[in-house]
Amino acid sequence: MKKKPTAQLGRLVLCPLLLWSAQAALAQPPSLEEARARLDKEAAVWISGLTGQKEKDLKFAPLDARVPVQACTSAWSFDQPFGPGRGLRARCKEPKQQLFLSQSTEPVMPAGLSSPAEAAFRPSAAATKKKVLVAKTNLNAQQPIDPSQLELREEEIHGPASEYFTATEGLEYAQAIRTIKAGEPLRSRDIQPAILVRRGQQVLLAIESVPGLSVRVRLEAQEDGRFGQQIPFRNKESGRLTSGQVTGPGQARGL
């Protein structure tokens, strides 16, 4: 009677297990740190192509801790909805997400100081005086900003002047991402486009049927939408879906 080739059988069973383990390891999603690193890299490449700055010199400020970065399965797309130097919008199709980045610089340490914490309590040689927008009252997080809540005042600013606002133009549909205290300058990293359309809301959608002539219909928003964002809408009667671009509170334009 022949003995069963147990050793060979063991190898045959083990090989698929090793292959499965290797595939599982490769399938593990990137960590939050890896996802943020990739986002920063792609953002630096985009800005470098736009401004000619070196990628290695471009750094970005930390995001709000409540806004996790998910790994984007496709390439990120970028634009500057508030104008040059006023924040960078990053969008991903899958999984659908939208983030806002602002450029950051390493702190300049005056002579005799050893840490950024120590420098915060002493005048910085890099500080400059400039008229910038300052909050007149506390601006609450996730609340739309009213331009009347801001005033132009000369302040001592630190870091790139492009991070600060000098006019309210473009802030009509913005909201703070954190509480901004009265007397505090407003910076591009502190804001993002406000949600102007809520999921399930009846929205007035303007559709241009012929050049110069538009028809307005009320459709139901299928997602929350910020200014300039493209989201789907549904006709309750026909069930038909259509896409539109958010143009204001409860308003959109057909595409």
VOBA-170645 format. One record per residue (C-alpha): z, x, y. Coordinates in steps of 0.1 Angstrom, whole numbers, plus 5000, padded with zeros to 4 digits. Each point is the difference from the previous one (the first is absolute). Layout:
<nodes>
ZXY;...
</nodes>
This chain:
<nodes>
500050005000;498950155034;502550035028;499349815033;498950235028;503149915022;499650305024;496449915007;500949635004;502750105024;497550205021;497749705001;502749785013;501350255025;496650075016;499549655013;503550005013;499450335019;496849865014;501749685011;502850205017;497550225018;498049695012;503249835011;501050315020;496650015017;500249635008;503350035019;499649885036;500550265028;503550025015;500649875035;500150365013;496650074983;498549685014;501250095036;498750364996;496549874991;500149755029;500950285025;497350224986;497349745003;501249915035;499950365011;496550034987;498949695019;501650125033;498750354996;496449864997;500649785031;501750265023;499250344985;503750084995;500950214970;501349804970;502950244995;501249945036;500149624995;503349844990;501349655000;503349845008;502149844972;499349644993;502649735003;502150024968;499349634994;496350064997;499350174966;496750174995;498149894969;497450234983;496549895012;497649984971;497150055024;499650215032;502149895030;498049875031;501250085035;499649885035;501849995034;500449635010;502150085031;497750285012;500050384996;503450164998;501849674995;500650004962;497850024970;499549704977;499550074963;498749734977;499549984962;498149744981;501850044967;502949945000;499549835034;502250165026;499950105037;502150275016;500350165034;500450375005;500850215031;499450375004;503150225001;500750355011;502650254988;503050025025;499750295024;503350194999;501250145034;501450364999;503550014987;499949684980;499949994962;499249644990;498449685012;503449835000;501350265025;496949975021;500549635003;503150065022;498450255023;497149995024;496750104984;497550235017;497349794985;501249675016;497849865029;500449725025;497549724999;499749635008;500049814967;500849654989;503749944993;501749694985;501749785026;501949824973;500750064963;496849954980;500849874965;498350134969;497149784987;499949805032;496849995021;500250205032;499749825033;498650235027;502549855025;502750174979;498750345010;500050205033;498450325011;502650275008;500150375003;501750154970;500650334984;497850004969;499950244970;497050074978;496449905005;499549785031;497449804980;502849844980;501349825031;498449695017;499249995037;498449655001;500649674983;496349964991;499649964963;503749914994;499549625002;499849964962;502450284990;503549984985;502850264997;500750144966;503650085009;502549905027;499150165033;503050015023;499849925037;499150315020;498350174971;496350115004;497549824977;498050234977;497049944978;502150064968;502349715010;497449734999;497449834978;497749705004;502049684998;499449734973;498149745019;499049784970;502349904972;499049914965;499649624996;499549955038;497249795013;497850245021;497249935024;497150204987;497050055023;496750024982;496850095019;497349784984;497250125024;500150285026;502149885030;501249694982;503249994980;501749724980;503849994995;501649874968;503549994988;500650194967;503150114981;500950375001;500450154965;501950315012;502050125030;497750165026;500550245028;497750055030;496650124989;500849964963;497549834977;501649744977;498849704979;500149645011;499649684979;498549665009;502549754987;497449734995;497350204982;502250284986;497550255013;501250355010;498750195029;501050335018;501050035036;501450255025;503349925017;499449995038;503249855013;503049774991;498749744976;496450105008;497250194981;496350075001;497749944971;498250304984;
</nodes>
